Amino acid sequence: MDWIGKIKDLLDLGAKQVFIVALAAWVLLLLPNSVVETLGLASLRDQYRPVVGVVALVATSWLAAILLYDAGAWIRKRFRFGRATRRLLESLSPVEKSYLKKFMSHKTRTATFSLSDGVARGLVAKRILYIPSNLSRDKDYFDYNLHTWAYKMLKENPWLLSGAVRQDDDDL
């Protein structure tokens, strides 16, 4: 049963360790004979060539599996983020949509609102807007920026702002 523990230890290797094993095995297999003889590894390579070849193939396959798994996780995360942000923007109230519509109609990522403006603060709490500086423009009026992801999503999907309440544009 000791070999099961050894297999478990092997499976705990990370991508860096697997890459080093694969690289070492491939280098040993593919180095020219003159270099291998100079290093004194000719008899080692000749004696264990099948084992080193299997190690090289398994380590390379393992590394490819790790990379594909990580790429899949990144892609799933991106799709999940896109769905979640779209749902967030779809669930906004008509007044919140009108605030965001001001940004899009003026093709800007910055607008000025009162620090006591509940709608703007709500959009900050939802992480759609943020206050880039603690310096006010005029007493309690601050610049609010639209996050890059929100600007891109709204630019690509203007229908997300349908149902916005009409307001005056003097707040920008």
Stockholm file with secondary structure:
# STOCKHOLM 1.0

chainA/1-172         MDWIGKIKDLLDLGAKQVFIVALAAWVLLLLPNSVVETLGLASLRDQYRPVVGVVALVATSWLAAILLYDAGAWIRKRFRFGRATRRLLESLSPVEKSYLKKFMSHKTRTATFSLSDGVARGLVAKRILYIPSNLSRDKDYFDYNLHTWAYKMLKENPWLLSGAVRQDDDDL
#=GR chainA/1-172 SS CHHHHHHHHHHTCCHHHHHHHHHHHHHHHHSCHHHHHHHTCHHHHHHHHHHHHHHHHHHHHHHHHHHHHHHHHHHHHHHHHHHHHHHHHHTCCHHHHHHHHHHHHTTCSEEEEETTCHHHHHHHHTTSEECCCSCCSBTTEEEEEECHHHHHHHHHCGGGGTTCCCCCSTTC
#=GC SS_cons         CHHHHHHHHHHTCCHHHHHHHHHHHHHHHHSCHHHHHHHTCHHHHHHHHHHHHHHHHHHHHHHHHHHHHHHHHHHHHHHHHHHHHHHHHHTCCHHHHHHHHHHHHTTCSEEEEETTCHHHHHHHHTTSEECCCSCCSBTTEEEEEECHHHHHHHHHCGGGGTTCCCCCSTTC
//
